[in-house]
Amino acid sequence: MASVLEKTIRGAVTAGIGKIAAFNRSGLEQDNPFTQGLHAPMQEELTLEDLPVTGTIPAALDGRYLRIGPNPEHADPRGHHWFVGDGMVHGVRIAQGRARWYRNRYIRSRALEEVSGLPAAPGPRRGMNDTVNTNVIPFGTGILALVEAGSYPAELSDDLETLGYSDFGGGLAGSFTAHPHRDPATGEYHAICYDAARPDRVTHVALDPAGKVMREVPIAVEHGPSIHDCALTASWVVIFDLPVTLSMKALIAGHRFPYRWNPAHRARVGLLPRDGDAGEVTWHDVDPAYVFHVANSFEDAEGRAVIDCCAYETMFDGAMLGPFGRNLGLERWTVDPAGGKVARETLSAAPQEFPRCDERHFTRPCRHVWTVGLPDDASPEYFASAPLYCHDLRTGETVERSFGADAVPGEFVFVPGAPDAAEGEGWVMGFVIDRAKCVTDLAILDSMTLDDVARIHVPHVIPPGFHGNWVAAF
């Protein structure tokens, strides 16, 4: 634990850098695509009941489709980055074949209270930044909103109000992640967490099924890597130590997300035994690339770790306002614990992101992966008209669904047709924006054909966000 003197010195240095950054920020570009257009923040919290539906909502669906993303209350476009806006959760309640309501609610942070007057939720905080805007997951018998490298998670009510912030009963000392992975076999959650205030380490955090912190193991790194996701197998937690790292140059220049491509940083993948300590990590070189998201990970018959993920040639290689870099498609990374370089194989070369699998089978080989396409030429808004894909990893075949020239889809999530349904049997759902009509549909599709099953109509644009999930009724 840092000494009082160390904390005092660090605080003084941070305050000084903050003043320099604020001064330099005033000279940055004001035209920012992530504060206008498709990404223009919603101006109010709404409750809309009995939404109109085209098609037939499956009677088996009883729960909430939730998605979170940034919705800055008062964003200065200069130096603003898509990743740092105030968090807002959007949700649709489905039951008995009806779309009972749509709600959007801010995560009630202290940072939001300062600019809006909306009262902050109770609970412990990690420092001054308590913005939560990146993922929302079912957790135990509740709902948890998450962010990486900063705030503790926020607990939400069934109707999306912020109940409070949580450090898991006092068990979490450091930062958390937006992507904890749940092992369906044990119910445990595993995460790799980073923190700009500690660029010399990342942390493996493991929670038991009840949400109690079992371990918080620091692992030495260099340069402060940004690690958005991790992977999990029956034996290992997989660490992506890739060349996007903390940039003091970007921070001092006034950029609010100060991570940049760093060609001097060694690209490597670590295998940490799930119950091991930092000295047991084996590191394996990989050709320079960046990974935001993992579809699935497992061990093959030879005992190697296999990770299916979406990869980029580079990421944040310049003064980026969003996650821009050449997307390499869906890849399979194979890591031999005996040593050697990570082997990479292209499964689909089309630009794509937000890979999802049937998470009942996470940590085991699964046949199907769903991804959302990205435009061939980078859009200044990141999202654009693009297809949805269903990849059959057994046959190599891909089903492609286009939503039309004016349609902008976000992440789609898989929902099983029944608790005992076969792997991949059910539906996928996600928001699709109609740019021309300025409305949004929650599209429910057959998981295999990607044909429409139902469309739930929301009469406004839900700004593109990050991640969400289906939360079945408890």
C-alpha positions, 0 to 999 in steps of 0.5 A: 500500500502506498505511503502517505508521503507517496500519495501526497506527492502523487496528488500534487503531481497529478494536480499540476498536470491537470492544470497544464492539460486544462490550459492546453485543452482550450486550443484543441479542435472543437468539431467533435463527432462524439458530441453531435450527430448520431452521438448527440446526448439525450437531453432527458430521462424518459419512461415510455410504456407499451411500445409498438411492435412489428412481428411477434415477441417470443412468449419465452422472453421475460426480462430486460434488454439493457445497454449502456453508453456515454451521454455527456451532460455538459461535454466540452468537445475540445479533448473529449473522447467517446470513452469518457462521457457520463454513463446512461443505461437504456432498457426495454422490458419484455414480458408476455409478448409485450414491450412493457416499457423503455427507460433511459437513466443516468448513472448517478455519479458525483461527477454528474451531480456537479454539472446537473444537480441530479443527486448522486447515489450513495456508496464507496468511491475510488477517488474523484472520477466515478463515471460508469459507462461501459457495460451492464450485466446481470450479477447475482440477483441484481444488475451491475453497471461497469467501467474499466480503470476507474470507478467501482461498479454501480448497482441498478434497480429493476427499473434502472435507477442507481441504487449505489456504488459497490466495492463488493462488500469492501473486498475490492481495493483497486480498480475493476473492469468493464469485462469480467468473465463468468465461468459457467461451470463454477459461477466465478468471475475473473477480470484483468484490471488496470489503472492509470495511477498505477502504470507499473501493474495490472491486477487479476481480480476473482469473485465467487458466485456471490460476489465476494472478492477471492483474490486481487493479484498484482502483476508487473507490466510496463508503460501502463497498458490499456487492457479492455478485456481478458479471456478465460479457460478452465486453467488460465486467465489470459492477459492481453498486454498489447501496444496501447499504453498511457501517453503523458504527451496526450495527457498534457496536451489536454486529451481526456483519454490519454492512451495511444499506440506505442510501438516501443511496447512489447506485444505479448499474451500472458497465461496466469493460472487461475489460482496462481500468483504473478510469478507463475505467468508465462508470457508469449510474444505476439505480432503487434496488434490490439484487441478490445473484445473476446468472443470465447476462449477455451483449451484445445485437445493439445492443452493450448489456450484458444482465443477468438477475438476481433483484432486491429493492426493498430489503435489510437495511433494519433490524436484519436477521438474514438477507437480508430484503427485498421480492423483485421476481422475475427481472428483465432489466437492460439497460445501454447503454455509450453512456450513460443509465439502466439499463432494467429489465424484469420477466421473472417477478414471482414471488418467487425467488432463486438463479438458474442457467443452463447455464454452458457458455453464460455470457456468451452469450444462453441460453434457460433459467434455473432459480430457487428460489421464496421464500415470498410472506410473508417467512419468519423462516428465509428459506427455506420451502416454495416451488416450483422454476421453469424459465423459457424466456426465448425463449417466456416460459413457465415450468415450476413444480414444487412439492415439497409443504407440508413440503418446503424446497428450496435452490439447484438447479444445472444439469448437462448431459446430455453435454459436447456436449448442447444448451443446457439439456439435462440435469438439475438437482439440489439438496437438498430438506429434509422438515421433517416427517420431518427428512430431506433428499433430493438431488433429481435432476430432468429439466431441462425438465419438473422431473420426478423422475429420482432421489432420494438419501436422506440421513437427517438435515436438511442445514441450508439453505446458500448455494451449490454446484455439480456437480463432475465427476470429473476 
